[in-house]
Amino acid sequence: MAEEERRHTIVVLVDNEPGVLARVIGLFSGRGYNIESLTVAQVDKVRAQSRINIVTTGTELVIEQIKALLGKLVPVHRVQDLTIEGPHVERELALVKVLGDREQLVRALRIADFMHARLVDSSPESFVFEMTGTSDELDAFISLVEPVEVSRAGVVAIGRGRTVLASNGA
């Protein structure tokens, strides 16, 4: 019986130095694993550390291999699979541009209001909305307003409660 693939959100604490992101991405591409979402930003200036949020899909065996390989990279301080470690919060940001006549734009504005998207730019023929939420919420909004252009920032995630991602040495 084939093992079921499942979506996982993995967070990695790394040194903030040139080439680290390329090494992490190379680990995935070199083995044919797909990255559905990737965000990275410096989170600790004093320690010069960045946090990488990766959303990927795979069997439990593949996910365990990914985590083990990530843990072996020299600039990696910590690897955490939020999907299996308990409750967590995930959010994504999107900018969504809608073009149309007055009637189409009013329709998009009503949908945005209902779905808690925020109008951040407008012209007589276009609106740009900003929306944050789960990936599913963004997907639903995008399918309803039928945009001409979408820019998504990718998933950011954090554990709920007392769960903390920190360097093993901290």
Secondary structure as GFF3:
##gff-version 3
##sequence-region A 1 170
A	DSSP	beta_strand	6	15	.	.	.	ID=ss1
A	DSSP	alpha_helix	20	29	.	.	.	ID=ss2
A	DSSP	beta_strand	35	44	.	.	.	ID=ss3
A	DSSP	beta_strand	49	58	.	.	.	ID=ss4
A	DSSP	alpha_helix	60	72	.	.	.	ID=ss5
A	DSSP	beta_strand	76	81	.	.	.	ID=ss6
A	DSSP	alpha_helix	82	85	.	.	.	ID=ss7
A	DSSP	beta_strand	88	99	.	.	.	ID=ss8
A	DSSP	alpha_helix	102	114	.	.	.	ID=ss9
A	DSSP	beta_strand	118	123	.	.	.	ID=ss10
A	DSSP	beta_strand	126	133	.	.	.	ID=ss11
A	DSSP	alpha_helix	135	145	.	.	.	ID=ss12
A	DSSP	beta_strand	149	159	.	.	.	ID=ss13
###
